[in-house]
Amino acid sequence: MSQATKARFLEAGLFHQSLKARVEQYLQTSGRSPRDLPGMYLKTALILGWWVASYVWLVFGATSLWGLVGGCASLGLAMAGIGFSIQHDANHGSYSERRMINRLLGWSLDIVGGSSFVWSWKHNIFHHSHPNVVGLDEDIDIQPLCRLAPSQRLRAGHRFQHAYIWVLYGLLPLKWHFIDDFKDLINGRIGQQKMPRPSKWKLTGILVGKLLFYSWALVVPALFHPIWLVALGYVMTAFVLGLTLSTVFQLAHCVQEAEFTDLPEGSHTFPRDWAAHQVEATVDFARGNPLVSWYLGGLNFQVEHHLFPRVCHLHYPALARIVEETCREHGVRYRANESVGAALKSHVSWLKRMGRPTIGSAA
């Protein structure tokens, strides 16, 4: 039995009950469905078109170094856009009311090199259940390379983590594409928590997705370009992808305004309810920037996403006003950074703080 199955939050209090009632009322009176919004289908077409156009340019159009660099940057950002805006909603079940559409679009993660099966357990179950809980949230555990939480062990090299962590962010897709998904499937666990084995058909889907990714990302380009150039293009694209994805997710949790929690001892009962924990462990940013919100798939409204993961992200700006007002009325601290720059500054400050030996370091 994993640690997560033993960890419990207090029963939902007035804050959570009031919040759910207000959001349900909004959805009923807004005239818009929680899912299957026309804007999502248009957005999906635009992002997938961006991805295809960037790929075609790289394979058949780029003839110079700058053409290669620009194409790789565009392809990496388009792939990140698929992750932010398409597969994320689909794998949460917030894209469509129809299960088949969610499954099909959720599989877009497999097409760009990940595993929707592994990701759903790592993100939907383990991360969303216990964000910023040391030992249960794998997203904040990149030990021994970095220290992201006060109770994690401090090492001498962490003093410089604010400078080198960006390289690690950029290299993460190489681990996802070739190591982590296979390792997690073989071991049947993600970090300290157990993950069930996939069924025969799900395993087939995982392997087919990997083969399709390797084919379009590596095999097809190698038919037209030298192997070394294909490898260079892959690494550059993956670096842009990893840096973009990792930074965005860290801006919501690994910042000075977010709270970190250790697994409670004894009964494993947290001293607050689930909804309050989600708000206190999560921080919004750039809420007033529609371009950022569009590209990030509403992930700059991370508080609202954690509270209502099955509501399409196009509703998040409206939900944010409801959440903030309800938090204020019930004494729950709601935090948001005004811009991407402010969130980045807070993330860097947190990394520096965690690299110093005076901040709650573990021996």
N, C-alpha and C positions, 0 to 999 in steps of 0.2 A: 504493500500500500504506500502510495506516495505521500509526501508531507502535505500536499495541497488538500488531499481528501480529509485530513485531520484539522485543517484550519477553518475556522468559522467566524463570520461576522455576527454582530448583534442583530436582532430582528429589526426589520425596517421601521423607522420611526416616523414622526410627523413630517420631517423634511422630505423623505423619499416619497411618502404617500401624497403629499401636496404637490410635489414636482410631477409625479406621474399623472395626477389628475389634471394639472394645468396643461401638460403636453398633449394629453388625450383630447382635451377641449380644443386646443389649437388645431390639431389635426382634423377634428370634426368640423370646425368652423372656417378653416382656411380654403376649403374647396379643392384642395390638392391631396392626392393619394400619398400615403407614406412611402410608396414605392412605385415603380413603373412610370416615372415622370418622363415626358417627351424630351426634356432637356438632357436627360442622361443618355438617351439613344443618339441624339445629335452629337453630344460630347464624345461618346464612344467612337462614332464614325470619324470624327476629326482627329482623335488621338491615334487610332489605328491607321488612318491615312498618313499621318505624320510619320509613324513608325515605318510603314511600307516605303514611303518616299525617301526617307533617310537611308534605308537599306539599299534601295535601288541605286541611289546616288553613289553610295560607297562601292558597290560591286561593279557598276557599269559606267559611272560618270566621273568619279574622282580621278584626276590625272596628275595632281601635284600634292606636295606635302601639306599645304594649307587646306586643300580640298579634302584630304584624308582626315586631318585634325578636325575640321569643321563638321564633316560627316559623322565622325565618331562621337563628337559632342552632341550633335543633334540626335543620333540614334540612342545614345545613353539617356538623354533627357526624355525622349519619347518612351523608352522602356520604363523609366521611372514614372512617367505619366500613366502608363498602363497599370503599374502597381498602385499608384495613389488613387486613381479615379475609376478603374474598371474592376480589376480583380478584388480589390479591397472591399468594395460594396458587395460584389457578387458572392464572395466567400463568407461574408457576414449575413447573407440572405437579405440585404437591404436594397439590392438593385431592382429585383422584380418579385411579384407575388408568385410567379411560376418557378417552381423548383428547377425545371430543366434549363431555363434561361440563366439562373444563378450558377448552375453547375457548368454550363457551357462557357460563360464569360469568366467564371472563376478559374477555369482551366487555362485562361490566358496567362496566368502566372507560370504554368508549366511550359508554355510555348516560349516564354522569355527566360527560361532556365531554372526556375524554382520548382517547388513541389507544393501544389495547393493542399495536398493531404497533410504533409508535415507542417506547413505554415498555419493551417487551420488549428492544429493542436497547439503549436508554439504561441501563436498570436491570440486567436479567438478564446482558447481555453485557459492556457497558463498565464499569459500576460494580462488579459482582460480580467481574470479572476482576482489577481493579486499584483497590480501594478506597483512597482517600486518596493516590493517586499523582498528583502535580501534572502536568497535561497530558494525562492519560488518564481521570481521573474527573471527568466534567462536573458531578457533584453538589457539588463543592467549588470550582467556578469560577463566581463571580458578579462577576468583575472587569468594569469598574473600580469598581463600586459598593461592594464589600466585599472584604476580605482574610481568607481563611480558613486559609491555609497559610503557613508561614514563608518559603518561597522565592517567593511571589507578590509582585508589586510593591506597595509601600506608597505611599498617597496621603494628603494632608493630612486629607481628610474622614473617613478611616478611624478617626480618633481617637474619633469619635462613633458608630461602627457598632453598638456594643452598644445604643444607644438607638433608632436608626432602622431597624435590620434587620428588626424585627417588622412594620413597614409593608410592606417588600418581600416578606416571607413571605406576608402577606395578599393582596398583589396578584398573586402568581404564577399563580393559576388564570386570571386574565384573559388572561395571555400564553399559557397552555396552550390555552385554549378558542378563541382567535381568531388567534394568531400562530405560536407555536413549532411545533406539529405540522405545519402547512402549510409553514412555512419549512424544517423538517428534511426533509420529503418532497420538496420541490422541489430542495433543495440536495443531497440524497442523503448527508448527513453530520450527525453530532451533535457539536458542538464540533470537535475536530481529527480525529475518527475517521469513516471512511466507513461508511455504512449502505446495504444493498442496496435497490433499488427494489422496492416491493411488486408482487405479481402483480395481474392484472386483478381477480380475485375479492377479494383482500385490500384493494385500493384501494377497491373497491365497498363493502366492509364498513366501512372507515374513513369514507367519505363518508356512508353511511347512518347510522352512529353519530352523526356530527356533526349531521346533519339532525334525528335524533330528539331529541338533546340540545337544540338550538335550539328545537325545537317545544315540548317540555314545559317548558323553563326560561323561554322568552320569549314564544312565540306564544300558547300556550293562556292563560297569565295575562293577556296583553294583551286577550283577548276579554272579560274581566270587570273589569279595573282600568285606570286611566290609565297611559299609557306611562311617565311619570316614576316612578310608584309601582312598576311592574314593574322598571324599571332600578335603583331604589333597593334593592328586595328582592334582585335578582340580585347587586348589588355587596356587600351585607351578607352574603349567604349565601356568596359566593365568598371573602370575606375570612376568615370563620370556617373555611372549608374549607382555604384556603391556610395560614393561621396554624397550624392543627392538624397538617396533614400535614408541613409544613416543619420545625416545631419537633421533632416526634417523630423524624424521620429525622436531624436534626442532633444530637440528644442521644446518638446512637450513634457518631458519627464526629467531629464538630467540638467536642470537649471536651478538657480538659487531659490526660486519661489516654490519649488516642489518639495514635498515631504517624503522622506524615506522611512521605511518601517522594517523592524526585525520580526521574525516569526515569534509569536507569543509562546512563552514557556508553559509547561503544565497542560492546561486544557486546550491550548491552541485557539483561544477565543480572542479576537481583536476587540479593542475597547470602543468600537464605533460600528455603525452599520455600513453596509456595502456602498451605498450611494455617497455618504460623507467621505469615505476613504477614496473613492474615485476622484472626487473634486479636489481633495487635499493633495493627492499624488500627481495631479495633472495640471498643466498650465496652457492656456490658449495664447495665441500670438497673431498679430497682423489681422485682427478681425475686420478692420475697415478697408482692407485691400481686396477688391473683387478679383483682380488678376491672380493674386497669390491663392485666394480661396479656390478659384477655378482650377488652376494647375495642380494644387495639392489635394484635390478631391475633398476639401473641407477638413483636412487633417490639421489645419491651424486652429480648428475648433475641436481640439482633442477632448476637452471636458465633455462636450455634448456627445461626441462619438462614444466615449466610454459609458456614458449614462444611457444612451439610446442607440446601440450599435445596429439595430434592425430598422432604423429609419434612414432613408436616403440622405446623403450628405448635402443635397441641395436645400434641405430644410434647416441646416445647422445655424445660419445667421439668425433666423427667427427664434430658434430654440435657445440660442445664447442669451437673448434678452430675458426669456422666461427663467432660465437657470440662474442667471446673475441676480435677478430680483428675488427669487425664492431663497437663494443662499443668503442674501442680505437679511431677509425676514427671519430666517431660522439660525442666524449666527454661524453659518458655515462659510469659511473663507474661500472666496472665488478669486483667482488670480489670472491676469492676462498681460502679456507684454505687448506694447503698442505696435511694434513693427518687427520685421524679420531681423533687422539689425540689432534691435534691443534684445531679442531672444538669443541671437548669436553671442552678443556680449555677455549675457547672463550665463550661457553654456560655457564659454571660455572661463569666466570667473569661477564657476563651479569646478571645472577641471583643475584650475590652479589651486583652489581651496582644498580639494581632495588630494592634491599632490604634496600638501604640507604636513609635516609630522605632528603638528599641534592640534589637528582636527580629528579627534576621536579615533585615532589609528589603532588597529588591532595588532597585537604582537605576533 
